Amino acid sequence: MMTVDDLIGDIVFVSIKNVEPLQEIGITETKGHYLIRGHDGMGIWVAHPGLVIVNTEDDNGKPLPEDKQTKEDLDATFLITWDNIETIMHYPEREGYDFPSEFDKQAGFTLKEGKNK
């Protein structure tokens, strides 16, 4: 049986009912592929596919010429609420989409043979 926990760390297809609440953060398509970072009672937390901040003003608020503007790629996560999800499709065993579960990874320390004396 598959659960949402099995999707954490995987890329899945998500169909969104209404993108209007997400347009402010640059999500304009009703469907797409997203990396699942987690879930809670409100919905699924997914990696933003490409959030970029462009610094267009100097410290005094004056506009910067285009060649002086800087761009910053941000690692961001956003919430798609359960009531706004039409469907989720997972690709088990598909290379590049199905990654090892965070819960299946070995954690802790191991000793090499002969080194534990």
PyMOL commands that set and color helices and strands:
alter all, ss='L'
color gray80, all
select helices_A, chain A and resi 4-7+20-25+66-68+82-84
alter helices_A, ss='H'
color red, helices_A
select strands_A, chain A and resi 11-16+31-39+43-47+51-55+70-74+77-81+85-89
alter strands_A, ss='S'
color yellow, strands_A
deselect
rebuild
show_as cartoon
